[in-house]
Amino acid sequence: MNTDGGGLDWGDELVNSLVWTLWVSAASLAGLVVVGALLAAYTKWGRQYWRVTGGFFTDRQIAPMTWLLIVVLLLLAIFGVRLNVLFTYQGLDMYNAIQAGASALGKEAGDPARQTGLDAAQSAFWKSMAVFALLATIHVVRTLVEVWFGAAFSVRMRSWLTEHVTEDWLADRAFYRNRFVPIETTDGDLTAGVDNPDQRIEADITTLVTWTRQFVFSSGGSATGGIIPAIVTMVTFSVMLWGLSGPMHVFGLEISHGLVYLLLMFVFLASLVAFWIGRPLIHLNFLKERLTANFRFALVRVRENAENIALYSGEEVEHRGLIDRFDQVIKNYWNIIHRTLLFSGWNLSVSQTSVVLPFLVQANRFFAGSISFGQLNQTASAFGNLSDALSFFRLMYDDFTAFRASIIRLDGLQDADAKARKLPTIDTADGDDIELRSVDINKPDGTLLIEDLSLRLVTGEALVVKGRSGSGKTTLFRGLSGLWPYAEGEFVRPAGQDTLFLSQVPYLPLADLRSVLTYPAPPTEFSDDELRQVLIDVSLPHLVERLDEDEYWAKVLSPGEQQRVGFARILLSRPKVVFLDEATSAVDEGLEYALYNLIRTRLPETIVVSISHRSTTEQHHTKMLELQGEGRWELTDIAVETA
Ligand SMILES: Nc1ncnc2c1ncn2[C@@H]1O[C@H](COP(=O)(O)OP(=O)(O)OP(=O)(O)O)[C@@H](O)[C@H]1O
């Protein structure tokens, strides 16, 4: 950069700027990698961030594109800083031309130097205008290109994270079992299970992605810029100010380049105070996400249970409950506002002081003729850029707190998922029949439900499980299906979809009836005729013509009809073993007989294990397991009635 006479040689500037941008970008990339690695190694939030997002930067399939986008964004951001520098030189030329014009105008009317001076000043002025037009055009194009590449980066990162976190959450039943894992909140408390995973996957990922991009890259030099442009701005403009600043006198001492030290100290102290004021915002933002999610979840529950609530006339209780939750949201909101007022008040005061500081410091030198009007203005704009860049952390702290809260929440979810996968499960092995060896089932508090249960069922056999309410029948099924972590022993069963567990109310997805019937298998696996026939078989003939209808089937079908859908699934998937948890509780005894009869005759090989309170169910089974409480149980044969 040629600073001969304070200005630039604009003819060489295009090449100079491109070379500068390349070098500084390369250095910034190296710095980004090193600092990123140090943060990931030595700070808690850095570690958490890396745990959540690491794969996006290292996964072989997507990493090349990720890094390409990072390099492009870096180049654009650094080029943005360079443009800011060039703007200050354009300002320098412009104000110097104005000052030269003013001094020419001050000469005598007849003085030939007057006209020459005015001509030179005008020519310099219009040249600076042409430079401005060029710089402004480049600035607009650069900003738009950066917006596009920034969006491309965000979309890729958000898609990767959503896919990755969702997969992790659903894998190995972590989404069910993470309720048994206590997790830590920002203030060190332990909560039972992960709250609102839906919000973590949706809102927190969005926050994390937005701030990754804005923190690191966003356009150069301004208060809303990213950390890399902020650092580059800081260095570049410090060098510029160093050249512009003269000695400063403090208590009789002469400090050369005092302006630069003054500014550094000013911003450093201002930032320290800002961090101190802003710190509680981390926890408050964390709470905000949780409380709003809780409120939304409560609203969804009312919608989901509208019929039940209306039948109980529970509107008043629900209203109170909803408003209670909403009050918590508002209370926290006010806490955030009060804290933000303090925080913003401080930041605004600091920003206002920064506006006049360079003029205060440079005024004497200007009036003494040591610096030109252009240089006075260049000092102010360099100071503004530098002060904004140095204030980056102070101004962004508020948003950083939201960013950190999101990292904590996403890491918490993944941590709970990982721990959920490590929770004990019953040892399962593949086989053709069913065998339980020394199975113990406990409650979470350690109370024994079933102790040392061993039994074997072969092809065609059927077992009915009985026992008083709360004796552990459903929990036994949960233990065998690998959901319940407080279970020990060994369990042999046919692998995969050959073993089917059916709960009291089957899950009906939001889809057309065809997909509902075949869930979780894709509907394409079955022909229309098969689906129609199965509907007729399970006494749902009125649905035969509605296979393609998309309805909220869980609300449209009666509980008894939903249970028949469950039986239809058994007939379609023809498992080798089926576990039925009170699967006929909502149908009358006649229909129960017909449904069991259907299963036993159509699928005579299938092993059936049922939980039932009804004595009428026993006739379809060959054995009975009775849970007697405190771990005791009894296994008996059921006599086959002969006509
Ligand atoms: N997630 C849980 N956390 C703590 N305790 C639980 C949990 N789930 C079940 N229990 C307890 O385990 C015991 C057994 O429950 P389970 O649902 O297996 O009973 P059940 O025999 O199927 O009852 P019912 O006949 O009423 O359906 C109950 O005391 C229940 O409160």
The ligand as an SDF file (V2000), in Angstrom:
LIG
                    3D

 31 33  0  0  0  0  0  0  0  0999 V2000
  -41.1730  -45.0030   33.6660 N   0  0  0  0  0  0  0  0  0  0  0  0
  -41.4270  -45.4810   34.8890 C   0  0  0  0  0  0  0  0  0  0  0  0
  -40.8160  -44.9370   35.9400 N   0  0  0  0  0  0  0  0  0  0  0  0
  -41.0490  -45.3910   37.1840 C   0  0  0  0  0  0  0  0  0  0  0  0
  -41.8740  -46.4210   37.4640 N   0  0  0  0  0  0  0  0  0  0  0  0
  -42.5150  -47.0080   36.4660 C   0  0  0  0  0  0  0  0  0  0  0  0
  -42.3290  -46.5840   35.1140 C   0  0  0  0  0  0  0  0  0  0  0  0
  -43.0840  -47.3590   34.3220 N   0  0  0  0  0  0  0  0  0  0  0  0
  -43.7250  -48.2330   35.1340 C   0  0  0  0  0  0  0  0  0  0  0  0
  -43.3900  -48.0400   36.4180 N   0  0  0  0  0  0  0  0  0  0  0  0
  -43.8880  -48.7620   37.6030 C   0  0  0  0  0  0  0  0  0  0  0  0
  -43.6330  -50.1460   37.4100 O   0  0  0  0  0  0  0  0  0  0  0  0
  -44.7120  -50.8970   37.9600 C   0  0  0  0  0  0  0  0  0  0  0  0
  -45.2090  -51.8780   36.9350 C   0  0  0  0  0  0  0  0  0  0  0  0
  -45.8890  -51.1880   35.9080 O   0  0  0  0  0  0  0  0  0  0  0  0
  -46.5620  -51.9470   34.6870 P   0  0  0  0  0  0  0  0  0  0  0  0
  -47.0480  -50.9120   33.7540 O   0  0  0  0  0  0  0  0  0  0  0  0
  -45.6130  -52.9510   34.1830 O   0  0  0  0  0  0  0  0  0  0  0  0
  -47.7750  -52.6840   35.3960 O   0  0  0  0  0  0  0  0  0  0  0  0
  -48.8620  -53.6460   34.7470 P   0  0  0  0  0  0  0  0  0  0  0  0
  -48.7920  -54.9380   35.4640 O   0  0  0  0  0  0  0  0  0  0  0  0
  -48.7280  -53.6810   33.2700 O   0  0  0  0  0  0  0  0  0  0  0  0
  -50.1590  -52.8370   35.1540 O   0  0  0  0  0  0  0  0  0  0  0  0
  -51.5940  -52.7200   34.4320 P   0  0  0  0  0  0  0  0  0  0  0  0
  -52.2400  -54.0390   34.5590 O   0  0  0  0  0  0  0  0  0  0  0  0
  -52.2800  -51.6800   35.2150 O   0  0  0  0  0  0  0  0  0  0  0  0
  -51.3140  -52.3010   33.0210 O   0  0  0  0  0  0  0  0  0  0  0  0
  -45.7730  -49.9010   38.3960 C   0  0  0  0  0  0  0  0  0  0  0  0
  -45.6650  -49.7580   39.8170 O   0  0  0  0  0  0  0  0  0  0  0  0
  -45.3840  -48.6150   37.6980 C   0  0  0  0  0  0  0  0  0  0  0  0
  -45.7150  -47.5170   38.4920 O   0  0  0  0  0  0  0  0  0  0  0  0
  1  2  1  0
  2  3  1  0
  2  7  2  0
  3  4  2  0
  4  5  1  0
  5  6  2  0
  6  7  1  0
  6 10  1  0
  7  8  1  0
  8  9  2  0
  9 10  1  0
 10 11  1  0
 11 12  1  0
 11 30  1  0
 12 13  1  0
 13 14  1  0
 13 28  1  0
 14 15  1  0
 15 16  1  0
 16 17  2  0
 16 18  1  0
 16 19  1  0
 19 20  1  0
 20 21  2  0
 20 22  1  0
 20 23  1  0
 23 24  1  0
 24 25  2  0
 24 26  1  0
 24 27  1  0
 28 29  1  0
 28 30  1  0
 30 31  1  0
M  END
$$$$
